[in-house]
């Protein structure tokens, strides 16, 4: 059985921080709830990364519960690292999902 680790790319880290700040500005504690949902989804992905089907260019998408976000990721070539590429708000243009 493969044990997976994960890496969050700088773009995704920035998206997470921006979303956290936006939610926290709206209601104290909501940013933390958002962040917790993100990390719960990452934990699920690390346990079973092939759970979500491949989309464009080997990217996979996982819907975040309660919040209008997708977690965009890839399984690295060596199959033991999950690379979190984007934390994508679903109201943004779909063409921007897989760009750096």
PEFEN-V520704 format. One record per backbone hydrogen bond with DSSP energy under -1.0 kcal/mol. CO is the residue of the C=O (numbers start at 1). NH is the residue of the N-H. Records with the same first field share a line. If there is no record, write none. Layout:
CO: NH + NH
This chain:
5: 82
7: 84
9: 13
10: 14
11: 15
12: 16
13: 17
14: 18
15: 19
16: 20
17: 21
18: 22
19: 23
20: 24
21: 25
22: 26
23: 27
27: 30
29: 33
30: 34
31: 35
32: 36
33: 37
34: 38
35: 39
36: 40
37: 41
38: 42
39: 43
40: 44
41: 45
42: 46
43: 47
44: 48
48: 51
55: 58
56: 59
59: 55
60: 73
62: 71
65: 67
67: 69
68: 90
69: 64
70: 88
71: 62
72: 85 + 86
73: 60
74: 83
76: 79
80: 5
81: 76
82: 7
83: 74
84: 9
86: 72
88: 70
89: 92
93: 96
94: 97
96: 99
